[in-house]
C-alpha cells in the first residue's frame, strides 16, 4: 500500500448504506441456513423450551407448519431431533420405523418434497435412558464399537423414512465409515453424510439438553467429544478421518467460540463446511436482549456474519427462519 492519509481514506467506501452493501465481502443467503427442530412424541401442544425463548418441542402438526414456514422463506434445510415417549438403555427409538423422527420425516417428505433438505441428527442421547450418546459397558463406559452398529441402523431407518442427509453427532471413532457402509448396503448410496467432525465438549450445550431432554444421568461427554484445550491439530485429524471414511461435508460445533477451528477446517478441506450456532449462543443473545442490554437483531446478524466470514458454507441456527425472512 503506497498511498497514505490524506490521499488514502478507507472511510470513502463506508460512507453510505448503499456503498457498504456494494463492497461487502461477506453475505448471507437463506439457502445457507439450516434450522434445528425438536419433535416430541405424545404431546398435544408445542412445549416451549424455557432456556431457549422462541424455541419449542413440536408436535407432528406444529412441526409441519414450522417446516412450511421455513421452506417458504428459502431456508436451505432443517435438521430433526426427536424426543421419544419411552427411552431405554439401547435407544430403541432411534431406529424404530415408527419412532418419532421417522414418523415426522414421512410427514415432511410428503408435505415438502425437495423444497428444502430434510436432515437428521444421528445419535442415541435423545433416546437412551442414561443420556449418553452410545451403548454402555458394564462399567458405565460408552462402548464405541457396539455403538457404531446402532448408529448404522438408525441412519438406515432415517434414510428409509425420507432423510436426505445424515448427520452423525456422537463423536464415536469410525461412525462415518459404519454409516456409509450401511447406507450403501441398503440402497441409500445417494444419501450424503454431514459429519459432526469437530465437536467439542462444550458448556454452550446446556439449553439444548433441556430441549432434547438428553442430559447425561451421570458423568459427562468429555471422553468422546473434543477437549476445548485439546492437542493442536486434533480437529483437523478428526476431519481428515471422517473424510477418509466417506463424509460428504463436515461440521464444527460450537461456532462462535471456535471460529479459529472453523477457519482452519475451511482452509484445509475441499468439501462444504458447516458450523452449528448452538443453544448457549442463542440463549445468551436472547437473554441479553430481553434485558435491554444489546440490540437483538443487530447482534444476531453480526454473529452469523462472523461465522460465515470464518469459513462456514452452511450455518445451523435457531434463528434460521427469522433471518431468512429478513434477508428475503
Backbone as numpy.savetxt, mean C-alpha at the origin, in Angstrom:
# Nx Ny Nz CAx CAy CAz Cx Cy Cz
27.37 27.56 -13.71 26.52 28.74 -13.71 27.41 29.98 -13.71
27.29 30.80 -14.75 28.16 31.95 -14.90 27.54 33.24 -14.38
26.28 33.47 -14.72 25.64 34.72 -14.30 25.44 34.76 -12.79
25.60 35.93 -12.22 25.38 36.15 -10.80 24.37 37.28 -10.63
23.86 37.42 -9.42 22.96 38.54 -9.13 23.71 39.85 -9.38
23.11 40.83 -10.01 21.68 40.97 -10.28 21.22 40.44 -11.62
22.14 39.90 -12.45 21.70 39.35 -13.74 20.89 38.07 -13.51
21.41 37.19 -12.68 20.72 35.94 -12.37 19.69 36.19 -11.26
18.44 35.94 -11.57 17.36 36.14 -10.61 16.40 34.94 -10.68
16.65 33.89 -9.90 15.80 32.70 -9.94 14.32 33.00 -9.66
14.03 34.06 -8.95 12.64 34.37 -8.64 11.81 34.69 -9.88
12.46 35.01 -11.00 11.70 35.30 -12.22 10.76 34.17 -12.59
11.21 32.92 -12.33 10.40 31.76 -12.71 9.42 31.34 -11.61
9.34 32.15 -10.55 8.42 31.82 -9.46 7.37 32.90 -9.21
7.33 33.92 -10.05 6.56 35.12 -9.73 5.06 34.92 -9.78
4.54 34.07 -10.68 3.09 33.90 -10.80 2.74 32.42 -10.76
1.48 32.15 -10.42 1.01 30.76 -10.38 1.14 30.11 -11.75
0.82 30.84 -12.81 0.91 30.29 -14.15 2.35 29.94 -14.50
3.29 30.80 -14.11 4.70 30.53 -14.38 5.16 29.30 -13.61
4.76 29.21 -12.34 5.18 28.06 -11.53 4.62 26.76 -12.10
3.37 26.79 -12.56 2.79 25.59 -13.19 3.57 25.18 -14.43
3.95 26.17 -15.22 4.60 25.88 -16.50 5.95 25.21 -16.31
6.70 25.62 -15.29 8.06 25.11 -15.12 8.15 24.02 -14.06
7.00 23.60 -13.51 7.03 22.59 -12.44 7.75 21.33 -12.91
8.63 20.84 -12.07 9.38 19.63 -12.42 8.77 18.36 -11.88
7.80 18.48 -10.98 7.15 17.32 -10.39 5.64 17.52 -10.44
4.95 16.57 -11.02 3.49 16.66 -11.15 2.84 15.39 -10.63
1.63 15.54 -10.15 0.81 14.41 -9.74 -0.29 14.19 -10.75
-0.63 12.92 -10.96 -1.76 12.57 -11.83 -2.61 11.56 -11.08
-3.94 11.64 -11.20 -4.79 10.69 -10.48 -4.44 9.24 -10.72
-4.01 8.90 -11.93 -3.72 7.50 -12.26 -2.54 6.95 -11.48
-1.73 7.84 -10.87 -0.58 7.39 -10.08 -0.95 7.07 -8.63
-2.21 7.32 -8.26 -2.64 7.16 -6.88 -3.39 5.84 -6.69
-3.12 5.19 -5.57 -3.76 3.92 -5.23 -4.42 4.09 -3.86
-5.68 3.72 -3.77 -6.46 3.92 -2.55 -6.52 2.63 -1.73
-5.93 2.61 -0.52 -6.12 1.45 0.36 -7.54 1.47 0.95
-8.20 0.30 0.96 -9.57 0.20 1.45 -9.71 -1.03 2.33
-10.53 -0.90 3.37 -10.77 -1.97 4.32 -12.22 -2.44 4.18
-12.41 -3.75 4.09 -13.75 -4.30 4.02 -13.89 -5.34 5.13
-14.96 -5.21 5.92 -15.14 -6.05 7.09 -16.37 -6.93 6.94
-16.20 -8.17 7.30 -17.29 -9.13 7.23 -18.24 -8.95 8.41
-19.56 -9.06 8.12 -20.55 -9.12 9.19 -20.98 -7.81 9.80
-20.74 -6.69 9.13 -21.23 -5.41 9.65 -22.32 -4.87 8.72
-23.26 -4.14 9.30 -24.39 -3.62 8.52 -24.14 -2.21 8.02
-23.25 -1.46 8.69 -22.95 -0.09 8.32 -21.43 0.11 8.36
-20.92 1.04 7.56 -19.48 1.33 7.64 -19.08 1.75 9.05
-17.93 1.28 9.49 -17.46 1.58 10.83 -16.28 2.55 10.76
-16.43 3.78 11.32 -15.32 4.73 11.29 -14.11 4.20 12.07
-12.93 4.51 11.55 -11.69 4.15 12.24 -11.29 5.37 13.08
-11.35 5.24 14.40 -11.16 6.38 15.27 -9.83 7.09 15.09
-8.77 6.35 14.82 -7.44 6.94 14.69 -7.14 7.43 13.27
-8.10 7.25 12.36 -7.92 7.70 10.98 -9.18 8.43 10.52
-9.37 9.67 10.92 -10.59 10.40 10.55 -10.84 10.38 9.04
-12.06 10.00 8.66 -12.40 9.93 7.25 -12.24 8.56 6.63
-11.59 7.63 7.34 -11.40 6.26 6.86 -12.36 5.35 7.60
-12.93 4.38 6.88 -13.88 3.46 7.49 -13.54 2.02 7.14
-14.05 1.11 7.96 -14.15 -0.30 7.59 -15.45 -0.43 6.81
-15.34 -0.83 5.56 -16.50 -0.84 4.68 -17.32 -2.11 4.81
-18.62 -1.97 4.53 -19.45 -3.11 4.17 -19.21 -3.39 2.69
-19.72 -4.50 2.21 -19.59 -4.78 0.78 -20.22 -3.68 -0.06
-21.39 -3.19 0.37 -22.08 -2.18 -0.42 -21.38 -0.83 -0.37
-20.93 -0.43 0.82 -20.25 0.87 0.90 -18.91 0.81 0.17
-18.27 -0.35 0.16 -17.03 -0.52 -0.60 -17.29 -0.30 -2.08
-18.37 -0.86 -2.59 -18.69 -0.71 -4.00 -18.90 0.76 -4.35
-19.61 1.46 -3.49 -19.88 2.89 -3.73 -18.58 3.69 -3.71
-17.72 3.45 -2.71 -16.47 4.20 -2.61 -15.53 3.87 -3.77
-15.54 2.62 -4.22 -14.71 2.23 -5.35 -15.18 2.92 -6.63
-16.50 3.02 -6.80 -17.04 3.75 -7.95 -16.58 5.20 -7.93
-16.63 5.83 -6.76 -16.21 7.22 -6.64 -14.74 7.38 -7.02
-13.92 6.43 -6.57 -12.50 6.49 -6.91 -12.29 6.36 -8.41
-12.99 5.42 -9.02 -12.86 5.21 -10.47 -13.31 6.44 -11.25
-14.38 7.07 -10.80 -14.93 8.22 -11.52 -13.97 9.39 -11.58
-13.13 9.55 -10.56 -12.19 10.68 -10.57 -10.81 10.28 -11.07
-10.68 9.05 -11.55 -9.46 8.65 -12.23 -8.38 8.03 -11.37
-8.71 7.64 -10.13 -7.72 6.95 -9.29 -7.22 5.71 -10.03
-5.92 5.47 -9.95 -5.34 4.38 -10.73 -5.71 2.99 -10.25
-5.81 2.82 -8.92 -6.10 1.49 -8.40 -6.58 1.57 -6.97
-7.10 0.46 -6.50 -7.42 0.31 -5.08 -6.78 -0.97 -4.60
-6.38 -0.98 -3.33 -5.82 -2.19 -2.73 -6.68 -2.57 -1.54
-7.11 -3.82 -1.52 -8.06 -4.28 -0.52 -7.38 -4.99 0.65
-7.87 -4.67 1.85 -7.52 -5.36 3.08 -8.81 -5.88 3.69
-8.83 -7.14 4.10 -10.05 -7.74 4.61 -9.99 -8.02 6.10
-11.13 -7.86 6.77 -11.25 -8.21 8.18 -12.34 -9.27 8.30
-11.97 -10.53 8.52 -12.97 -11.59 8.58 -13.70 -11.59 9.92
-14.86 -12.23 9.94 -15.62 -12.35 11.18 -14.93 -13.30 12.15
-14.27 -14.32 11.62 -13.60 -15.31 12.45 -12.14 -15.43 12.03
-11.26 -15.53 13.02 -9.84 -15.68 12.78 -9.34 -16.96 13.43
-8.28 -17.51 12.88 -7.68 -18.69 13.49 -6.17 -18.63 13.30
-5.48 -19.64 13.79 -4.02 -19.62 13.81 -3.40 -19.66 12.42
-4.11 -20.24 11.44 -3.53 -20.35 10.10 -4.06 -19.30 9.14
-4.95 -18.42 9.60 -5.49 -17.38 8.73 -6.32 -17.95 7.60
-7.28 -18.81 7.97 -8.04 -19.54 6.95 -8.80 -18.62 6.00
-9.21 -17.45 6.47 -9.97 -16.55 5.61 -9.18 -16.00 4.45
-7.85 -16.08 4.52 -7.03 -15.49 3.48 -7.21 -16.16 2.13
-7.44 -17.47 2.11 -7.59 -18.17 0.83 -8.95 -18.84 0.68
-9.88 -18.55 1.57 -11.24 -19.08 1.47 -11.92 -18.44 0.27
-12.42 -19.21 -0.69 -13.11 -18.60 -1.84 -14.27 -17.71 -1.43
-14.86 -18.00 -0.27 -15.95 -17.17 0.23 -15.49 -16.21 1.33
-14.18 -16.03 1.46 -13.65 -15.05 2.40 -14.00 -13.64 1.97
-13.93 -12.71 2.90 -14.44 -11.37 2.66 -13.74 -10.67 1.50
-12.43 -10.81 1.36 -11.74 -10.14 0.26 -12.12 -10.76 -1.08
-12.23 -12.08 -1.12 -12.57 -12.73 -2.38 -14.00 -12.37 -2.82
-14.92 -12.32 -1.87 -16.30 -11.93 -2.19 -16.33 -10.48 -2.67
-15.61 -9.61 -1.98 -15.58 -8.20 -2.36 -14.93 -8.02 -3.73
-13.91 -8.78 -4.01 -13.27 -8.71 -5.33 -14.24 -9.05 -6.44
-15.03 -10.09 -6.23 -16.00 -10.46 -7.26 -17.02 -9.35 -7.47
-17.44 -8.69 -6.38 -18.34 -7.54 -6.51 -17.71 -6.46 -7.38
-16.48 -6.10 -7.04 -15.84 -4.97 -7.72 -15.47 -5.31 -9.15
-15.03 -6.53 -9.39 -14.70 -6.92 -10.76 -15.93 -6.85 -11.65
-17.08 -7.25 -11.10 -18.33 -7.18 -11.85 -18.75 -5.74 -12.09
-18.57 -4.89 -11.08 -19.01 -3.49 -11.18 -18.11 -2.65 -12.07
-16.81 -2.82 -11.93 -15.87 -1.84 -12.46 -15.10 -2.30 -13.70
-15.05 -3.60 -13.93 -14.25 -4.07 -15.05 -12.82 -3.60 -14.94
-12.34 -2.91 -15.97 -10.97 -2.41 -15.98 -10.91 -0.90 -15.75
-11.91 -0.34 -15.07 -11.92 1.11 -14.83 -10.76 1.54 -13.95
-10.32 0.65 -13.08 -9.11 0.86 -12.30 -8.52 -0.51 -11.99
-7.33 -0.51 -11.40 -6.65 -1.78 -11.11 -7.07 -2.27 -9.72
-7.65 -3.45 -9.67 -8.01 -4.07 -8.40 -6.80 -4.81 -7.86
-6.32 -4.38 -6.71 -5.12 -4.96 -6.11 -5.49 -5.56 -4.75
-4.70 -6.51 -4.31 -4.95 -7.12 -3.01 -3.67 -7.26 -2.21
-3.78 -6.91 -0.94 -2.72 -7.20 0.00 -2.71 -8.72 0.25
-1.55 -9.32 0.16 -1.43 -10.75 0.37 -0.57 -10.98 1.60
-1.23 -11.24 2.71 -0.57 -11.44 3.99 -1.54 -12.21 4.88
-1.14 -12.51 6.08 -2.00 -13.27 6.99 -2.39 -12.51 8.25
-1.80 -11.34 8.49 -2.01 -10.72 9.79 -3.46 -10.33 10.05
-4.20 -9.95 8.99 -5.61 -9.61 9.19 -6.45 -10.85 9.51
-5.93 -12.02 9.22 -6.73 -13.24 9.30 -6.35 -14.15 10.46
-5.19 -13.93 11.07 -4.75 -14.81 12.15 -5.22 -14.28 13.50
-5.51 -15.20 14.41 -5.95 -14.79 15.74 -4.80 -14.26 16.58
-3.56 -14.52 16.18 -2.40 -14.01 16.91 -1.86 -12.71 16.32
-2.33 -12.33 15.13 -1.97 -11.05 14.56 -0.64 -10.98 13.86
0.08 -12.09 13.78 1.35 -12.07 13.05 1.12 -12.40 11.57
2.14 -12.14 10.78 2.01 -12.23 9.33 2.22 -13.63 8.78
2.38 -14.62 9.65 2.60 -15.97 9.17 2.22 -17.02 10.19
2.43 -18.26 9.83 2.19 -19.37 10.74 3.26 -19.37 11.82
2.89 -19.85 12.99 3.81 -19.84 14.11 4.33 -21.24 14.42
5.57 -21.31 14.87 6.11 -22.56 15.39 5.62 -22.76 16.82
5.93 -23.90 17.40 5.53 -24.18 18.78 6.15 -23.18 19.76
7.27 -22.57 19.37 7.95 -21.59 20.22 7.46 -20.17 20.00
6.48 -19.99 19.11 5.95 -18.66 18.86 6.72 -17.84 17.84
7.63 -18.48 17.10 8.33 -17.80 16.02 7.53 -17.93 14.73
7.66 -16.94 13.85 7.01 -17.05 12.55 7.79 -18.03 11.68
7.10 -19.04 11.19 7.70 -20.09 10.36 7.72 -19.61 8.91
8.85 -19.12 8.47 8.98 -18.53 7.15 8.48 -19.46 6.04
9.03 -20.68 5.97 8.76 -21.53 4.81 7.35 -22.09 4.81
6.82 -22.41 5.97 5.42 -22.85 6.03 4.48 -21.72 5.64
4.85 -20.50 5.97 4.02 -19.34 5.62 3.96 -19.13 4.11
5.04 -19.44 3.41 5.05 -19.25 1.96 3.92 -20.02 1.29
3.63 -21.21 1.77 2.55 -22.00 1.20 1.21 -21.30 1.37
1.01 -20.67 2.51 -0.23 -19.95 2.76 -0.34 -18.72 1.86
0.77 -18.00 1.70 0.75 -16.83 0.82 0.42 -17.24 -0.61
1.03 -18.32 -1.06 0.79 -18.78 -2.42 -0.67 -19.14 -2.62
-1.26 -19.82 -1.64 -2.67 -20.20 -1.74 -3.57 -18.97 -1.73
-3.26 -18.00 -0.88 -4.05 -16.78 -0.82 -3.97 -16.00 -2.13
-2.78 -15.92 -2.71 -2.61 -15.19 -3.96 -3.44 -15.81 -5.08
-3.45 -17.13 -5.16 -4.25 -17.81 -6.18 -5.74 -17.55 -5.96
-6.18 -17.60 -4.72 -7.59 -17.33 -4.42 -7.96 -15.90 -4.81
-7.07 -14.96 -4.55 -7.35 -13.57 -4.90 -7.39 -13.39 -6.42
-6.46 -13.98 -7.11 -6.44 -13.87 -8.57 -7.70 -14.50 -9.17
-8.11 -15.62 -8.64 -9.31 -16.29 -9.14 -10.55 -15.43 -8.92
-10.55 -14.64 -7.87 -11.70 -13.80 -7.55 -11.69 -12.48 -8.31
-10.58 -12.15 -8.97 -10.56 -10.94 -9.78 -9.47 -9.95 -9.49
-8.54 -10.27 -8.59 -7.43 -9.36 -8.33 -6.55 -9.26 -9.58
-6.21 -8.04 -9.94 -5.37 -7.81 -11.12 -3.92 -7.53 -10.76
-3.63 -7.44 -9.47 -2.25 -7.28 -9.02 -2.15 -7.78 -7.60
-1.19 -8.65 -7.35 -0.97 -9.24 -6.04 0.14 -8.47 -5.34
-0.09 -8.10 -4.08 0.89 -7.29 -3.36 1.23 -7.95 -2.03
2.24 -8.84 -2.02 2.62 -9.52 -0.78 3.37 -8.59 0.16
2.90 -8.50 1.42 3.43 -7.51 2.36 4.10 -8.11 3.58
4.17 -9.45 3.68 4.61 -10.07 4.92 6.10 -10.07 5.18
6.91 -9.73 4.18 8.37 -9.70 4.31 8.96 -11.06 4.68
8.35 -12.14 4.18 8.95 -13.46 4.32 9.98 -13.66 3.21
11.10 -14.26 3.54 12.09 -14.59 2.52 11.48 -15.57 1.52
11.60 -15.26 0.23 11.10 -16.15 -0.81 9.64 -15.98 -1.15
8.96 -14.98 -0.58 7.51 -14.89 -0.80 7.15 -14.59 -2.26
7.94 -13.76 -2.92 7.60 -13.43 -4.31 7.74 -14.66 -5.20
8.83 -15.41 -5.02 9.02 -16.61 -5.83 7.94 -17.64 -5.63
7.52 -17.83 -4.36 6.47 -18.81 -4.08 5.15 -18.38 -4.72
4.84 -17.11 -4.65 3.59 -16.61 -5.23 3.64 -16.66 -6.75
4.78 -16.27 -7.33 4.91 -16.31 -8.78 4.72 -17.74 -9.32
5.34 -18.69 -8.65 5.21 -20.08 -9.10 3.77 -20.56 -9.00
3.08 -20.20 -7.91 1.71 -20.64 -7.72 0.77 -19.98 -8.74
0.96 -18.70 -8.98 0.12 -18.03 -9.98 0.32 -18.65 -11.35
1.56 -18.87 -11.72 1.85 -19.43 -13.05 1.27 -20.84 -13.19
1.38 -21.62 -12.13 0.91 -23.01 -12.19 -0.60 -23.11 -12.23
-1.29 -22.04 -11.83 -2.75 -22.09 -11.77 -3.43 -21.21 -12.82
-2.70 -20.87 -13.87 -3.30 -20.16 -14.99 -3.35 -18.65 -14.84
-2.54 -18.08 -13.92 -2.56 -16.64 -13.71 -1.19 -16.02 -13.99
-0.55 -16.49 -15.05 0.78 -15.99 -15.40 0.75 -14.51 -15.76
-0.43 -14.00 -16.15 -0.53 -12.59 -16.57 -0.71 -11.64 -15.38
-0.94 -12.16 -14.19 -1.17 -11.30 -13.03 0.16 -10.84 -12.45
0.40 -9.53 -12.38 1.68 -9.03 -11.87 1.75 -9.02 -10.35
2.97 -8.92 -9.85 3.23 -8.85 -8.41 3.89 -7.52 -8.08
3.28 -6.79 -7.18 3.88 -5.60 -6.59 4.42 -6.00 -5.23
5.73 -6.11 -5.13 6.35 -6.60 -3.91 6.56 -5.47 -2.90
6.10 -5.70 -1.67 6.51 -4.83 -0.57 7.97 -5.20 -0.29
8.86 -4.63 -1.07 10.25 -5.08 -1.05 11.04 -4.50 0.12
10.81 -3.23 0.41 11.51 -2.56 1.51 10.45 -2.05 2.48
10.07 -2.91 3.41 9.04 -2.58 4.39 9.67 -2.60 5.78
9.57 -1.47 6.45 10.27 -1.30 7.72 9.36 -1.55 8.91
9.97 -2.01 10.01 9.26 -2.21 11.28 9.07 -0.82 11.90
7.97 -0.19 11.53 7.78 1.23 11.77 6.74 1.52 12.83
6.95 2.61 13.57 5.95 3.10 14.50 4.82 3.84 13.82
4.93 4.04 12.51 3.89 4.77 11.77 2.70 3.89 11.39
2.71 2.61 11.78 1.63 1.71 11.37 0.48 1.62 12.36
0.59 2.29 13.50 -0.40 2.10 14.55 -1.85 2.23 14.13
-2.25 3.33 13.47 -3.65 3.46 13.07 -4.12 2.37 12.11
-3.23 1.91 11.24 -3.60 0.82 10.32 -4.04 -0.42 11.11
-3.34 -0.69 12.20 -3.67 -1.89 12.97 -5.04 -1.77 13.64
-5.49 -0.54 13.89 -6.87 -0.34 14.31 -7.83 -0.65 13.17
-7.49 -0.14 11.99 -8.37 -0.31 10.82 -8.48 -1.76 10.39
-7.36 -2.47 10.37 -7.33 -3.86 9.91 -7.48 -4.87 11.05
-7.54 -4.38 12.27 -7.68 -5.24 13.46 -6.62 -6.34 13.45
-5.36 -5.92 13.30 -4.30 -6.90 13.11 -3.09 -6.67 14.00
-3.26 -6.01 15.13 -2.13 -5.81 16.04 -1.66 -7.17 16.56
-0.36 -7.42 16.60 0.14 -8.70 17.15 -0.31 -8.88 18.59
-0.69 -10.09 18.94 -1.13 -10.37 20.30 0.05 -10.53 21.25
1.24 -10.67 20.71 2.46 -10.72 21.52 3.61 -10.29 20.62
4.65 -9.75 21.23 5.83 -9.36 20.47 5.53 -8.30 19.42
6.39 -8.25 18.42 6.21 -7.32 17.32 6.72 -7.97 16.04
6.90 -7.18 14.99 7.27 -7.74 13.69 8.72 -7.42 13.31
9.51 -7.07 14.31 10.88 -6.66 14.02 11.75 -7.79 13.47
11.36 -9.04 13.70 12.16 -10.17 13.23 11.96 -10.43 11.74
10.94 -9.81 11.14 10.77 -10.02 9.70 10.67 -8.74 8.89
10.21 -7.65 9.47 10.28 -6.37 8.77 11.66 -5.74 9.00
12.04 -4.82 8.13 13.38 -4.25 8.19 13.54 -3.29 9.37
14.74 -3.28 9.91 15.09 -2.37 11.00 15.34 -0.98 10.42
14.67 0.06 10.95 14.93 1.42 10.44 16.40 1.82 10.48
17.16 1.25 11.41 18.60 1.54 11.50 19.43 0.38 10.98
18.86 -0.42 10.11 19.51 -1.63 9.63 20.71 -1.37 8.74
21.33 -2.44 8.26 22.55 -2.32 7.46 22.36 -1.47 6.21
23.37 -0.69 5.88 23.36 0.07 4.63 23.28 -0.93 3.47
22.37 -0.69 2.57 22.24 -1.57 1.42 21.23 -2.68 1.60
20.68 -2.83 2.83 19.72 -3.91 3.05 18.49 -3.77 2.17
17.99 -2.55 2.04 16.79 -2.33 1.23 17.02 -2.74 -0.21
18.17 -2.35 -0.76 18.45 -2.69 -2.15 18.65 -4.19 -2.32
19.19 -4.83 -1.31 19.32 -6.29 -1.38 17.95 -6.94 -1.44
17.04 -6.48 -0.58 15.67 -7.02 -0.58 15.00 -6.78 -1.94
15.18 -5.60 -2.49 14.59 -5.27 -3.78 15.14 -6.19 -4.87
16.44 -6.37 -4.89 17.04 -7.23 -5.93 16.57 -8.68 -5.81
16.45 -9.16 -4.58 15.96 -10.52 -4.38 14.54 -10.67 -4.91
13.67 -9.69 -4.62 12.30 -9.77 -5.10 12.23 -9.72 -6.62
13.04 -8.89 -7.22 13.06 -8.83 -8.68 13.56 -10.14 -9.28
14.56 -10.74 -8.66 15.08 -12.01 -9.14 14.03 -13.12 -9.04
13.12 -12.98 -8.07 12.06 -13.98 -7.88 10.85 -13.72 -8.77
10.83 -12.60 -9.48 9.75 -12.36 -10.43 8.84 -11.18 -10.13
9.21 -10.30 -9.21 8.40 -9.11 -8.96 8.35 -8.22 -10.20
7.18 -7.67 -10.46 7.00 -6.77 -11.61 7.14 -5.30 -11.21
6.96 -5.01 -9.94 7.11 -3.67 -9.40 7.47 -3.83 -7.93
8.04 -2.78 -7.33 8.48 -2.88 -5.94 7.97 -1.66 -5.15
7.90 -1.85 -3.83 7.36 -0.81 -2.96 8.29 -0.51 -1.81
8.29 0.76 -1.41 8.95 1.20 -0.18 7.85 1.64 0.79
7.94 1.18 2.04 6.93 1.48 3.04 7.59 1.57 4.41
7.31 2.68 5.17 6.53 3.88 4.87 7.22 4.77 3.83
6.57 5.93 3.58 7.08 6.81 2.54 7.92 7.96 3.10
7.31 8.87 3.83 7.99 10.13 4.15 9.26 9.97 4.96
9.28 9.04 5.90 10.49 8.85 6.71 11.57 8.07 5.98
11.26 7.59 4.77 12.19 6.74 4.02 12.37 7.25 2.59
12.31 8.57 2.41 12.49 9.13 1.07 13.89 8.85 0.53
14.87 8.74 1.43 16.22 8.40 0.97 16.27 7.00 0.38
15.56 6.07 1.02 15.50 4.70 0.49 14.75 4.68 -0.84
13.66 5.41 -0.90 12.88 5.50 -2.13 13.75 5.99 -3.28
14.57 7.01 -3.03 15.44 7.54 -4.07 16.47 6.50 -4.51
17.04 5.78 -3.55 18.02 4.75 -3.88 17.38 3.66 -4.76
16.18 3.25 -4.39 15.50 2.20 -5.16 15.20 2.69 -6.57
14.68 3.92 -6.67 14.33 4.45 -7.99 15.56 4.55 -8.89
16.70 4.91 -8.30 17.92 5.05 -9.09 18.54 3.70 -9.47
18.06 2.62 -8.85 18.67 1.30 -9.05 17.89 0.41 -10.00
16.57 0.49 -9.96 15.76 -0.49 -10.69 15.14 0.12 -11.94
14.66 -0.76 -12.81 14.05 -0.34 -14.07 12.57 -0.70 -14.12
12.00 -1.06 -12.98 10.58 -1.38 -12.90 9.86 -0.26 -12.15
8.52 -0.21 -12.22 7.79 0.81 -11.45 8.05 0.68 -9.96
8.12 1.83 -9.30 8.36 1.89 -7.86 7.17 2.57 -7.19
6.65 1.91 -6.17 5.54 2.46 -5.39 6.03 2.86 -4.01
5.31 3.78 -3.39 5.57 4.15 -2.00 4.23 4.24 -1.28
4.20 3.77 -0.04 2.96 3.74 0.74 3.01 4.86 1.77
2.13 5.85 1.59 1.95 6.91 2.58 1.04 6.33 3.67
1.65 5.87 4.74 0.97 4.97 5.67 0.07 5.70 6.65
-0.62 4.90 7.45 -1.67 5.40 8.33 -1.19 6.45 9.31
0.01 6.28 9.85 0.53 7.26 10.79 0.80 8.59 10.14
1.27 8.58 8.91 1.47 9.82 8.16 0.14 10.54 7.96
-0.87 9.77 7.58 -2.22 10.30 7.38 -2.78 10.86 8.68
-2.69 10.07 9.75 -3.30 10.46 11.01 -2.67 11.72 11.59
-1.35 11.86 11.46 -0.69 13.05 11.99 -1.17 14.32 11.30
-1.29 14.25 9.98 -1.77 15.42 9.24 -3.20 15.75 9.64
-4.07 14.72 9.69 -5.46 14.97 10.04 -5.59 15.54 11.45
-4.81 15.02 12.39 -4.89 15.50 13.77 -4.40 16.94 13.88
-3.28 17.24 13.23 -2.76 18.60 13.29 -3.71 19.58 12.61
-4.29 19.17 11.50 -5.24 20.03 10.80 -6.49 20.28 11.64
-6.97 19.23 12.31 -8.16 19.37 13.15 -7.94 20.37 14.28
-6.69 20.50 14.71 -6.34 21.45 15.76 -6.01 22.84 15.23
-6.08 22.99 13.91 -5.80 24.28 13.32 -4.33 24.63 13.24
-3.46 23.65 13.37 -2.02 23.89 13.41 -1.38 23.96 12.03
-2.01 23.35 11.04 -1.46 23.34 9.68 -2.58 23.55 8.67
-2.21 23.90 7.47 -3.13 24.00 6.34 -3.25 22.60 5.74
-4.37 21.95 6.00 -4.52 20.53 5.66 -4.26 20.25 4.19
-4.97 20.92 3.28 -4.85 20.61 1.86 -3.44 20.90 1.35
-2.86 21.97 1.85 -1.51 22.30 1.40 -0.51 21.24 1.84
-0.62 20.76 3.07 0.31 19.75 3.58 0.11 18.41 2.87
-1.13 18.05 2.60 -1.39 16.81 1.85 -0.66 16.85 0.51
-0.85 17.92 -0.23 -0.23 18.01 -1.55 1.29 18.08 -1.45
1.79 18.80 -0.46 3.24 18.91 -0.31 3.86 17.55 -0.01
3.19 16.77 0.84 3.72 15.45 1.18 3.71 14.53 -0.03
2.66 14.58 -0.83 2.59 13.73 -2.02 3.61 14.14 -3.07
3.80 15.44 -3.23 4.82 15.92 -4.17 6.20 15.45 -3.73
6.45 15.47 -2.41 7.76 15.02 -1.91 8.00 13.56 -2.26
6.97 12.74 -2.09 7.09 11.31 -2.39 7.30 11.09 -3.89
6.56 11.84 -4.68 6.71 11.74 -6.14 8.10 12.21 -6.56
8.56 13.32 -5.98 9.86 13.87 -6.34 10.99 12.92 -5.96
10.81 12.17 -4.88 11.83 11.23 -4.44 11.92 10.01 -5.35
10.92 9.81 -6.21 11.04 8.74 -7.20 9.88 7.79 -7.33
8.79 8.00 -6.58 7.67 7.07 -6.65 6.89 7.25 -7.95
6.65 6.16 -8.64 5.78 6.17 -9.82 4.33 6.03 -9.41
4.09 5.36 -8.28 2.75 5.14 -7.75 2.79 5.44 -6.26
1.70 6.01 -5.74 1.63 6.33 -4.32 0.35 5.75 -3.74
0.49 4.90 -2.74 -0.65 4.41 -1.99 -0.96 5.45 -0.92
-2.16 6.01 -0.96 -2.52 7.07 -0.02 -4.01 7.03 0.27
-4.35 7.27 1.53 -5.75 7.28 1.95 -6.47 8.52 1.44
-5.73 9.48 0.91 -6.32 10.67 0.31 -6.51 10.52 -1.20
-6.36 9.34 -1.75 -6.32 9.18 -3.20 -7.54 9.78 -3.89
-8.74 9.45 -3.42 -9.94 9.94 -4.09 -10.05 11.46 -3.96
-9.82 11.97 -2.77 -9.90 13.41 -2.55 -8.91 14.16 -3.43
-7.67 13.69 -3.46 -6.65 14.38 -4.24 -6.93 14.24 -5.73
-7.35 13.07 -6.18 -7.66 12.88 -7.60 -8.80 13.79 -8.02
-9.78 13.95 -7.15 -10.90 14.85 -7.48 -10.39 16.27 -7.65
-9.49 16.71 -6.78 -8.94 18.04 -6.90 -8.08 18.20 -8.15
-7.31 17.19 -8.50 -6.47 17.26 -9.69 -7.31 17.27 -10.97
-8.45 16.59 -10.90 -9.31 16.52 -12.09 -10.02 17.83 -12.34
